[in-house]
Every structure is written in structure tokens, then in C-alpha cells.
């Protein structure tokens, strides 16, 4: 059995995570698996000394703007079915 992220074998004496999507991954590959396979929404930012979070980028906004752009395609850009 191999790790779905890095492809290296899963050794019997190491920690292995079993995801709800039925993937088996190394403990050190877990973060990469979640980001690649499940693509959660997140914000990138910083916290000041008062503990307030200030977002610089938002993954949610990019997904929404990407969806709007795909809806605004011209008829020429839309995929047409092949004729048999």
C-alpha cells in the first residue's frame, strides 16, 4: 500500500492517516492531502498584538469571482457537443 500524496510505501511501524475519502496518507503528508484533495476555503492574513485577524487574501472571494467569470462566457467560448 502506498501514500496517495507522495507515492511512497506506507510502513507498518509508522503513523498512517485514513481519510474519510478512503485515502491512506503519511502523517507528514496529511496537510498536503487536505489542501489538494478537499480544497477547503481559507483566508491569508495576519494578527496584530490585540489578537485581531486582518485578512490579506481570501480563498472564498477567489472561488466566487471564478464562478462569476465562468457564467459570463461568450457563446463562442461555450463548449458545443460533437456531431456524430
Beta strands, then each sheet from edge to edge (+ up, - down):
strand 1: 16-18
strand 2: 24-26
strand 3: 43-47
strand 4: 53-58
sheet 1: 1+ 2-
sheet 2: 3+ 4-
end
